[in-house]
Amino acid sequence: MLISLTDRAETELRALLAKRQATPGTGLRLGVRKGGCAGWEYVMEVAEPKPGDQSAGPDGLLIVAADSIDRLSGCQVDYSDDLSDAGFKISNPNAVRSCGCGTSFEPADASAASDANS
């Protein structure tokens, strides 16, 4: 599977979608973009899929942006209700380094390219 969703994250996501009265096909759309303190940052929004996106998780609750599939493949989405840091969290096996707050990462392929040029 492209991306997995923990039971807790699924429960929270279904509650969020119900609260927003989301239309069928709407889910948690995940992507990455250049930025953040580690090179790439995660982007999450409640949205419908765009052309080329892939659905994942039970009932297609997760939507992976077409341009982010390679960097998010194999990830797991969890939910944390910590007092100071509540929300959906991504565990990314493609990251060699993550920032302290967990919102950005350095992908393994960037590390390999840097090593090759050294």
N, C-alpha and C positions, 0 to 999 in steps of 0.2 A: 504494500500500500504506500502511496505517495507520502501521506502525512497521517498520523494517528491522533486521536482525541481521547483524553482520559475520561472516565465516567463522570468525574466531578466537572470537568470542562464542558462536557456534553449537557449536563444538567443546567449549568449556569447559562450556556449559550441558548438552550431551548427557552429558558425563563426570559432572557434578554429579548429574544425574537418575539415571544408572546407579548411582553410588555410594550414593545414597539409596534405591535400588530403588523408584523412583517408579512409581505406577500409570499406565496409559495415560490421557492427557488432562491429566496434571499438567505444569506448565510454570513458567516464571518469570513470576509475576503482578506487574505494574507498576501503580502508582497514584501519586497525589499527595495531599497533605493540607496544610492551612494550617500553617505553622510554618517553622522554619529561619531563618537570618539574612537571607534574601532574600525571604521571604513565603510560598513554597510549597516543600515538601520532597518528594523522591522516596521512595516506599515500594516495596520489592521483597521478595518471598517466594516460596518454592517452594510452589505450591498448585494446586488444581484450580480451574477457572472457577466463578464465582458467577453467578447469574441476571443477564443483561444485559451481562456481560463480552464482549469480542470477542477472538478469537484472531488472531494475526499470526505472521509468520515462517514458516520451513519447518516443516511438520508441526504447525503451531499451537504451537510451543515457547514463544511469548510470549503472555501473556494480559494484556489491558488492562482494568483496572477500569472498570466502566460509568460511574462518576462522574468519571473522569479522561481519557476519550477525547479531548475537545477540547484539553486542555492537553498531551497527549502525541502528538497527530497529527503525523506527519512526523518523529518522532524516530528516532535510530539508536542501537542498543545495541551497545557494543563491550566488550571485555574487556582489562584492563590487568593485567600481573603485576609492576608496579613494586614494589620491595622494601618501601616504606613506604605504598603505596596500591594494593594489589591488589584486583581485583574488577570487577564489571560497572559500566560507565559509560554515562551517557545524554547524547547530544548532542541538544539541544533547539532547533530553529529558532524556537520560540515564545517563547523567553526573551530578554529585552532585557538581563538582567543575571543572573549566577550568582555564588554565593558562592565564596570561595577554594578550598574543599574539593570543590566540585562537587556537593554533596548537596542544595542548594536553589537556587531561581531566582525571578526576578520575571518574570511573563508579560507579553507585549507588550500585551495588553488592559488590564492594570492601569495600565501607563504611559500609554496613550491616555486612559483615564478621568481620570487625574491631570492630564494636560495640558488636558483639556476643562474641568476645574473651576478652572483657574488664571486 
